[in-house]
């Protein structure tokens, strides 16, 4: 009888503690982790995207050639020698599976890019071996969410360069544990490419946080 009671006690103890332990490790990451997943954005992905907000001060990417390699922003290139004209203000929204990015250039000119969420996304996570530890347990991962699709519309400063098909490639970058949250993603990069468009923006995400869990 004592043996049966002991077994029962062990079983009950396991059932009570297993869910807690499993939950605690649900976001753990492992040393050497490297993962690339491609699939349809699910309900949780959409909830995270709803919470991600762009900071207001994006930058236009320019390599050593400066404005010479930029296409589709001709209304601004006339003032390319004045770097102040390449500063922007950005407001954004994500609704009905669509990003709406409203840019305002330093010279007052405005434009909006409308980017529908593609049918598939890519989630990339990797241990970059920098010795940092996540709060969920294991290494602090570098992660990206990648989206590639067609630009729906572009007006204002973007209008002349947006002819179908013009594509976009949006990457959300950050650090975190094995689970994905809006706070993990701290930076973004957007590439626009087409017959008459070739330019890139990058910036910070206002919803992202610094990794206070780093050790």
C-alpha positions as CSV (number, residue, x, y, z in Angstrom):
1,X,0.0,0.0,0.0
2,X,2.8,2.4,0.9
3,X,4.5,1.5,-2.4
4,X,1.3,2.4,-4.4
5,X,1.0,5.7,-2.5
6,X,4.6,6.6,-3.2
7,X,4.1,5.9,-7.0
8,X,0.9,7.9,-7.0
9,X,2.7,10.8,-5.3
10,X,5.5,10.7,-7.9
11,X,3.0,10.7,-10.8
12,X,1.0,13.6,-9.4
13,X,4.2,15.5,-8.7
14,X,5.4,15.0,-12.3
15,X,2.0,16.1,-13.7
16,X,2.0,19.2,-11.6
17,X,5.6,20.2,-12.4
18,X,6.0,19.2,-16.0
19,X,3.9,21.9,-17.6
20,X,5.7,24.6,-15.6
21,X,9.1,23.3,-16.6
22,X,8.0,22.9,-20.2
23,X,6.7,26.5,-20.2
24,X,9.9,27.8,-18.6
25,X,12.0,26.2,-21.4
26,X,9.6,26.9,-24.2
27,X,11.7,29.8,-25.3
28,X,15.1,28.3,-24.6
29,X,17.7,28.3,-27.3
30,X,20.6,25.9,-27.8
31,X,24.3,26.5,-28.5
32,X,25.0,26.4,-32.2
33,X,21.4,26.9,-33.2
34,X,20.9,27.8,-36.9
35,X,17.3,27.8,-38.3
36,X,15.7,29.0,-41.5
37,X,11.9,28.6,-41.8
38,X,9.8,29.5,-44.8
39,X,6.0,29.4,-44.5
40,X,2.7,31.3,-44.4
41,X,2.4,33.9,-41.7
42,X,0.1,32.6,-39.0
43,X,-2.1,34.3,-36.5
44,X,0.8,34.8,-34.0
45,X,3.0,36.3,-36.7
46,X,0.3,38.8,-37.6
47,X,-0.2,39.7,-33.9
48,X,3.6,40.4,-33.6
49,X,3.5,42.5,-36.8
50,X,0.6,44.5,-35.4
51,X,2.8,45.4,-32.4
52,X,5.9,46.4,-34.4
53,X,6.2,50.1,-34.9
54,X,8.8,52.0,-37.0
55,X,10.8,54.8,-35.6
56,X,10.3,58.2,-37.1
57,X,13.8,58.8,-38.5
58,X,14.7,56.4,-41.3
59,X,17.8,56.8,-43.4
60,X,18.3,56.4,-47.2
61,X,21.1,53.9,-47.8
62,X,23.9,55.2,-50.0
63,X,27.1,53.5,-51.0
64,X,30.4,55.1,-52.1
65,X,28.7,56.2,-55.4
66,X,26.2,58.4,-53.4
67,X,23.0,59.3,-55.2
68,X,24.3,58.1,-58.6
69,X,23.0,54.6,-58.2
70,X,19.6,55.6,-56.9
71,X,16.6,55.4,-59.2
72,X,13.0,56.4,-58.6
73,X,13.6,59.4,-56.4
74,X,14.4,61.9,-59.1
75,X,12.3,64.6,-57.3
76,X,14.9,64.5,-54.6
77,X,18.2,63.8,-56.4
78,X,18.4,67.4,-57.7
79,X,19.3,68.4,-54.1
80,X,21.6,65.4,-53.6
81,X,24.6,67.6,-52.9
82,X,22.8,68.8,-49.8
83,X,22.7,65.8,-47.4
84,X,20.1,67.5,-45.3
85,X,17.6,66.8,-48.1
86,X,18.0,63.1,-47.6
87,X,16.7,63.2,-44.1
88,X,13.2,61.7,-43.6
89,X,10.3,61.5,-41.2
90,X,8.3,58.3,-41.2
91,X,4.9,57.2,-39.9
92,X,3.6,53.7,-40.4
93,X,0.7,51.4,-40.0
94,X,0.0,47.7,-40.5
95,X,-3.6,46.8,-41.1
96,X,-5.5,44.2,-43.2
97,X,-2.2,42.5,-43.8
98,X,-0.7,45.6,-45.4
99,X,2.1,48.0,-44.5
100,X,1.5,51.7,-45.2
101,X,4.7,53.7,-44.9
102,X,4.4,57.5,-45.1
103,X,7.6,59.3,-45.7
104,X,8.3,63.1,-45.5
105,X,11.5,64.4,-46.9
106,X,13.5,67.2,-45.3
107,X,12.4,69.5,-48.1
108,X,8.7,68.9,-47.3
109,X,8.0,66.5,-50.1
110,X,6.0,63.4,-49.1
111,X,5.3,59.9,-50.5
112,X,3.6,56.7,-49.4
113,X,4.5,53.1,-50.1
114,X,1.8,50.5,-49.7
115,X,3.2,47.0,-49.2
116,X,0.9,44.0,-49.0
117,X,2.0,41.1,-46.8
118,X,3.3,38.3,-49.1
119,X,1.9,34.8,-49.0
120,X,5.1,33.5,-47.4
121,X,7.7,34.8,-45.0
122,X,11.2,33.7,-43.9
123,X,12.2,33.4,-40.2
124,X,15.9,33.2,-39.6
125,X,17.6,32.5,-36.2
126,X,21.2,31.8,-35.3
127,X,23.6,31.6,-32.4
128,X,26.3,34.1,-33.4
129,X,28.6,32.9,-30.6
130,X,29.2,36.3,-29.0
131,X,28.8,34.9,-25.4
132,X,25.5,36.7,-24.7
133,X,22.8,34.8,-22.9
134,X,19.0,35.3,-23.4
135,X,16.6,35.5,-20.5
136,X,14.8,32.4,-21.9
137,X,17.9,30.3,-21.4
138,X,20.7,29.6,-23.9
139,X,22.5,32.0,-26.3
140,X,21.0,35.3,-27.3
141,X,20.1,34.7,-30.9
142,X,20.3,37.0,-33.9
143,X,17.1,36.8,-35.8
144,X,15.4,38.1,-38.9
145,X,11.9,38.1,-40.3
146,X,12.0,38.6,-44.1
147,X,9.2,39.6,-46.5
148,X,9.4,39.8,-50.2
149,X,6.5,40.9,-52.4
150,X,5.2,43.4,-54.9
151,X,4.7,47.1,-54.1
152,X,0.9,47.8,-54.4
153,X,1.2,51.5,-54.9
154,X,3.6,54.4,-54.4
155,X,2.7,58.1,-54.6
156,X,4.3,61.4,-54.1
157,X,8.1,61.2,-54.2
158,X,7.8,57.5,-55.1
159,X,5.2,57.6,-57.8
160,X,7.5,58.1,-60.9
161,X,9.5,54.9,-60.0
162,X,6.6,52.6,-59.2
163,X,5.5,50.7,-62.3
164,X,4.3,47.1,-62.2
165,X,6.0,44.9,-61.3
166,X,8.1,46.7,-58.6
167,X,9.2,44.5,-55.7
168,X,10.0,45.2,-52.1
169,X,12.2,43.3,-49.7
170,X,11.6,44.1,-46.0
171,X,13.8,42.7,-43.3
172,X,13.1,43.0,-39.5
173,X,16.2,42.5,-37.5
174,X,16.8,41.8,-33.8
175,X,18.0,39.7,-30.9
176,X,16.2,37.4,-28.6
177,X,15.5,33.9,-27.3
178,X,13.8,31.0,-29.0
179,X,10.4,32.8,-29.0
180,X,9.6,35.8,-31.3
181,X,8.1,39.0,-29.8
182,X,7.7,42.5,-31.1
183,X,10.3,43.8,-28.6
184,X,13.0,41.5,-30.1
185,X,13.1,43.4,-33.4
186,X,15.0,46.6,-33.1
187,X,16.0,47.5,-36.7
188,X,14.6,47.3,-40.3
189,X,15.8,47.5,-43.9
190,X,13.6,48.0,-47.0
191,X,14.7,47.5,-50.6
192,X,12.6,48.7,-53.5
193,X,13.5,47.3,-57.0
194,X,12.0,47.7,-60.4
195,X,12.6,48.9,-63.9
196,X,12.5,52.5,-62.7
197,X,13.2,52.0,-59.0
198,X,16.3,51.1,-57.0
199,X,16.7,52.5,-53.5
200,X,17.0,51.3,-49.9
201,X,15.9,52.6,-46.5
202,X,16.9,51.5,-43.1
203,X,16.2,52.5,-39.5
204,X,15.2,51.5,-36.0
205,X,12.0,50.0,-34.7
206,X,10.3,52.1,-32.0
207,X,8.7,49.0,-30.5
208,X,12.1,47.2,-30.1
209,X,14.0,47.2,-26.9
210,X,17.6,46.9,-26.0
211,X,18.6,43.5,-24.7
212,X,18.5,44.1,-21.0
213,X,18.7,40.3,-20.6
214,X,22.2,40.1,-22.0
215,X,24.9,38.7,-19.7
